[in-house]
Amino acid sequence: MHVVSTDSSDSGISELRSNLRATPTKSVAKGITAETDLVQAVTLAIEQSSERKAHVETDMRALYNPTRMSAIAQATQDLIAKATNPCPSCGYPGFSIAQRFPGLPCRLCGAATLLTHSVLYRCQHCQFQQDRPFPESVQFADPANCFYCNP
């Protein structure tokens, strides 16, 4: 959570708590995780504002944002999987998906869908390539994903 006063005068800068950063136009409190800290920061920002206003917004830095933390965790897992997958030809780590090909057939009518039918793995070291069909172990798409069955 960020708290920003709409303006700030030099007279109140010395009173700012250690986690507030002062500029000639505003005071900012970051990393607020407790309600008491939020109340204190908003009160201080309002006191320092000649307009008696404070702007409050969410802190989108990864360490305070569960959605971003989850995305970083998934990226870490993807990197680990990539680094631990050796090339079948040269054994170099990082044999990974270079391209996805749509066209998984519809279970009802057999028409090609936009879902992945196969993937192309490529070694970054020796350029060895390998096509692997049905990467998700699914051979047919649900008709809900078919342009013919579900226009």
C-alpha positions as CSV (number, residue, x, y, z in Angstrom):
1,M,0.0,0.0,0.0
2,H,1.3,3.5,-0.9
3,V,0.1,6.6,0.8
4,V,0.9,10.0,-0.9
5,S,0.0,13.4,0.4
6,T,-1.1,15.8,-2.3
7,D,1.6,18.3,-1.3
8,S,4.2,18.8,1.4
9,S,5.9,21.8,3.0
10,D,9.5,21.8,4.3
11,S,8.2,22.4,7.9
12,G,6.9,18.9,8.3
13,I,9.6,16.9,6.6
14,S,11.7,16.4,9.8
15,E,8.6,14.7,11.4
16,L,8.3,12.0,8.7
17,R,8.7,8.5,9.8
18,S,11.7,6.6,8.5
19,N,9.7,4.8,5.8
20,L,8.4,8.1,4.3
21,R,10.3,9.7,1.5
22,A,9.8,13.5,1.1
23,T,9.9,15.6,-2.0
24,P,8.9,19.3,-2.4
25,T,5.5,18.2,-3.7
26,K,4.6,15.0,-1.9
27,S,5.3,12.5,0.9
28,V,5.2,8.7,0.1
29,A,4.9,5.8,2.5
30,K,5.5,2.4,1.0
31,G,5.4,-1.2,2.2
32,I,2.4,-0.8,4.5
33,T,1.2,-4.2,5.6
34,A,-0.7,-3.4,8.8
35,E,-3.9,-1.4,9.4
36,T,-2.3,0.7,12.2
37,D,0.6,1.7,9.8
38,L,-1.9,2.6,7.1
39,V,-3.9,4.8,9.5
40,Q,-0.7,6.5,10.7
41,A,0.6,7.1,7.2
42,V,-2.8,8.5,6.0
43,T,-3.0,10.8,9.0
44,L,0.5,12.1,8.5
45,A,-0.1,12.6,4.8
46,I,-3.3,14.6,5.5
47,E,-1.6,16.7,8.2
48,Q,1.2,17.6,5.7
49,S,-1.2,18.4,2.9
50,S,-2.4,22.0,2.6
51,E,-5.5,20.6,0.9
52,R,-6.0,18.0,3.7
53,K,-6.0,15.2,1.2
54,A,-4.1,11.9,0.8
55,H,-3.9,9.6,-2.2
56,V,-3.9,5.8,-1.4
57,E,-3.0,3.1,-3.9
58,T,-1.9,-0.5,-3.8
59,D,1.7,-1.4,-3.7
60,M,2.3,-3.3,-6.9
61,R,5.9,-4.3,-6.1
62,A,6.3,-8.1,-6.3
63,L,7.1,-8.5,-2.6
64,Y,3.7,-7.1,-1.7
65,N,1.6,-8.5,-4.6
66,P,0.4,-12.1,-4.4
67,T,-0.5,-12.2,-8.1
68,R,3.0,-11.1,-9.1
69,M,4.6,-13.4,-6.5
70,S,2.7,-16.3,-8.1
71,A,3.8,-15.3,-11.6
72,I,7.4,-15.1,-10.5
73,A,7.1,-18.5,-8.8
74,Q,5.7,-20.0,-12.0
75,A,8.5,-18.5,-14.1
76,T,11.0,-19.9,-11.6
77,Q,9.5,-23.4,-12.0
78,D,9.5,-23.0,-15.8
79,L,13.2,-22.1,-15.7
80,I,14.0,-25.0,-13.5
81,A,12.2,-27.4,-15.8
82,K,14.0,-26.0,-18.8
83,A,17.4,-26.2,-17.2
84,T,16.9,-29.8,-16.1
85,N,15.7,-31.0,-19.5
86,P,18.8,-32.2,-21.4
87,C,19.0,-32.5,-25.2
88,P,18.5,-36.1,-26.4
89,S,21.3,-35.5,-29.0
90,C,24.1,-33.7,-27.1
91,G,22.9,-33.7,-23.5
92,Y,23.2,-30.0,-23.2
93,P,20.6,-28.6,-20.6
94,G,17.7,-26.4,-21.8
95,F,16.1,-28.6,-24.4
96,S,12.8,-26.7,-24.6
97,I,9.7,-25.8,-26.6
98,A,10.6,-23.5,-29.5
99,Q,7.2,-23.5,-31.2
100,R,3.7,-24.7,-30.6
101,F,1.4,-25.9,-33.4
102,P,-2.4,-25.6,-33.2
103,G,-4.8,-28.1,-34.6
104,L,-5.8,-30.5,-31.9
105,P,-8.9,-32.3,-33.4
106,C,-12.3,-31.8,-32.0
107,R,-13.6,-34.9,-30.2
108,L,-17.0,-34.6,-31.8
109,C,-16.4,-33.7,-35.4
110,G,-12.6,-34.0,-35.9
111,A,-12.1,-30.5,-37.1
112,A,-8.9,-28.7,-36.2
113,T,-9.1,-26.4,-33.2
114,L,-6.7,-23.6,-32.0
115,L,-5.5,-25.8,-29.1
116,T,-2.0,-27.2,-29.3
117,H,-1.7,-30.4,-31.3
118,S,2.1,-30.7,-31.1
119,V,5.2,-28.8,-30.0
120,L,8.7,-28.5,-31.4
121,Y,11.5,-28.8,-29.0
122,R,14.9,-27.4,-30.0
123,C,18.3,-27.5,-28.4
124,Q,20.0,-24.1,-28.1
125,H,23.4,-25.7,-28.3
126,C,23.3,-28.2,-31.3
127,Q,20.0,-27.1,-32.8
128,F,18.6,-30.6,-32.6
129,Q,14.8,-30.6,-33.1
130,Q,12.1,-33.0,-32.0
131,D,8.4,-32.8,-32.7
132,R,6.2,-34.1,-29.8
133,P,2.5,-34.6,-30.5
134,F,-0.1,-34.2,-27.8
135,P,2.1,-32.3,-25.2
136,E,-0.7,-32.2,-22.6
137,S,-1.5,-36.0,-23.1
138,V,-4.8,-35.0,-24.6
139,Q,-5.6,-36.3,-28.1
140,F,-8.9,-34.6,-28.7
141,A,-10.3,-31.2,-27.9
142,D,-13.6,-30.6,-26.1
143,P,-16.2,-29.5,-28.7
144,A,-16.5,-26.2,-26.7
145,N,-13.2,-25.2,-28.3
146,C,-14.3,-26.1,-31.9
147,F,-15.3,-23.4,-34.3
148,Y,-17.6,-25.8,-36.2
149,C,-19.4,-27.4,-33.1
150,N,-19.4,-24.2,-31.1
151,P,-19.4,-21.2,-33.5
